Amino acid sequence: MTTSEHIDLMSAQSRVTAYATYADLRAQSPISRVRMPTGQDVWMVTGYDECVDILGDYTRFKTTPTVLPEGVEMPALPEAVVRLLGGAMGSIDPPEHTRQRRLVQSAFTPAFVEGMRPGVRAIAEALVDELLAEPVREVDLVERFAVPLPQTVMSRMLGIPEADRDRFRLWADLLLSLDPTSAQSAPQGMSPEQVMAEIEQFVGYLEALVAAKRADPGDDLVSGMATAEADGERMTDDELLKMVALLVVGGLGTTQHLIGNMFFALFTHPDQLALLRERPELVDQAVEEVLRFHGSIEISFPRFAAEDVVIAGTPVSRGEMVIAVLAAADRDPARFPDPDTLDVTRTRNRHLAFGRGAHMCLGAPLARVEGQEALAVLLRRLPELRPAVDLSEVTWRPGLTLRGVAELPVAY
Ligand code: HEM
């Protein structure tokens, strides 16, 4: 097995060519050795069935390495980041993961999320009211709709007071900018020291929020998680703080990109947009198809082989890092007929955009509600919505973890 070097998977430009790159890799084998820009060699899994097997097998593929290959070190993270996200649910394994997941799920139930639908719709309607009040009907849909919708939904869901929402937004942006595989620079030209000072303030803010919700619970999710019980246990303050940080990190950029990617995909497939306008009952199916076609998470969190294993005939040694490339799995022709065609009427669409297995996205029901309401409201209220630039000029955010259009100028 040779290692593929010089494959550009990180630049903004590579988002356009990535599907062809994955198809080339998959044609050779559903698992390939790839050298990352950091110099680290990882296993990239591009076949659908193989990704399902890995994500579903948490005894052989762990999110925490039990042993690291020689010469490989885990990067040290700043203290405030460890305080916020170290040992958070996304990076721990069962049985501890199961305990935390059960606790959060007993508050973040499907009924809780469905109860948010009218509020999500009202937020989308209010954002469209603002667009319609513009003297010139041309805006960036990402900045004016895809970013504020999930931010407002998230602040309300967590019970962040109105007065704190701008700071909360800044902290959320900063947290997202810390993801080393997303290569997003710190917002507003802040220095790394300023970023860390803000993150420390965020820790303090969340500590106070958690204490306030414990003392005087409301009908928000933080209060729900603070009082949730499973098997006679409750979340500790520290777990609660980390869970809130994880929801912020996991739930904002992803949903923003779902909305941006959705309109990019529909604009590049005008026949599908026209079909959807004729048959709005296809909205839910269209959201699933966009998740498959341009899902906002390109790769899974890293997994580490807990023992020597063989994947599709290829031996993988204990401790080696394995990445399930969700964007590749969702374009695997062995699973999806005509995988490179956007088809909003597609059925049997068991895509991997939300992952699979123990770590399958906790926020998937909420992301779906936001995507469905955003699409339905924009289609209904802005019948003339169209791109305001040549779509080949639209750029993607750099980095491998998140896939999303950086901006989407529209007219309406
Ligand atoms: C379109 C939007 C979204 C996409 C595509 C997405 C995708 C994913 C994926 C692929 C994973 C699993 C990664 C892995 O197994 O390695 C995941 C996990 C997670 N997601 Fe999402 N997500 C979205 C929205 C959200 C939202 C809105 C929230 C919270 C409100 C959220 C919270 C989480 C959490 C907490 C985890 C970790 C679950 C665990 O480890 O048990 N996500 N997401």
Boltz pocket constraint, residues with backbone or C-beta under 6 A from the ligand:
constraints:
  - pocket:
      binder: B
      contacts: [[A, 55], [A, 89], [A, 90], [A, 91], [A, 101], [A, 246], [A, 247], [A, 248], [A, 250], [A, 251], [A, 252], [A, 254], [A, 255], [A, 258], [A, 295], [A, 296], [A, 297], [A, 299], [A, 300], [A, 301], [A, 302], [A, 326], [A, 352], [A, 353], [A, 354], [A, 355], [A, 356], [A, 358], [A, 359], [A, 360], [A, 361], [A, 362], [A, 363], [A, 364], [A, 366], [A, 367]]
      max_distance: 6.0
